[in-house]
Amino acid sequence: MWSNFIIGKYDIAVFEAFKEVEVAVRTLRGFQLTDLGTDLMSKAFKADTGPLTDMALPQSERNSMLLLFMGAIGLFKESVQSSACCFD
């Protein structure tokens, strides 16, 4: 990941970073290999039942965390994968 960043391949570096986030989320709670992208983040950070949701936070912050992870994976992993997003 760092090597791509250093040589200016920012889109690939960001994609690889969020791929690592996806793998970490999947591994932390034993999700299936078929759980991917925004669907995985939705399951993991669901505001009321997500296993990675901090229930000590207020509802609005739990919703924000869900949206943060879904949005980041959706934009920076799924979009780069489909070539709809780039960082030139």
C-alpha angles and dihedrals in degrees: 000000000000093000091057090048093049093052092047101257091133097160091056092044092052091046091051092048093053091044086059090050089052092050092047093050091047092048097045094063103022099251118172123266086244090061102097144161122339092354090059092047090049091055095043098046102030103152097235105027110014113132091221094045116113101228090193089072121088116263092254092056092046089053090048092052090051091050092045094056095039092048095046094048091043094051105032102033109025095036094048089047090056092040092241092121131045141166109219 
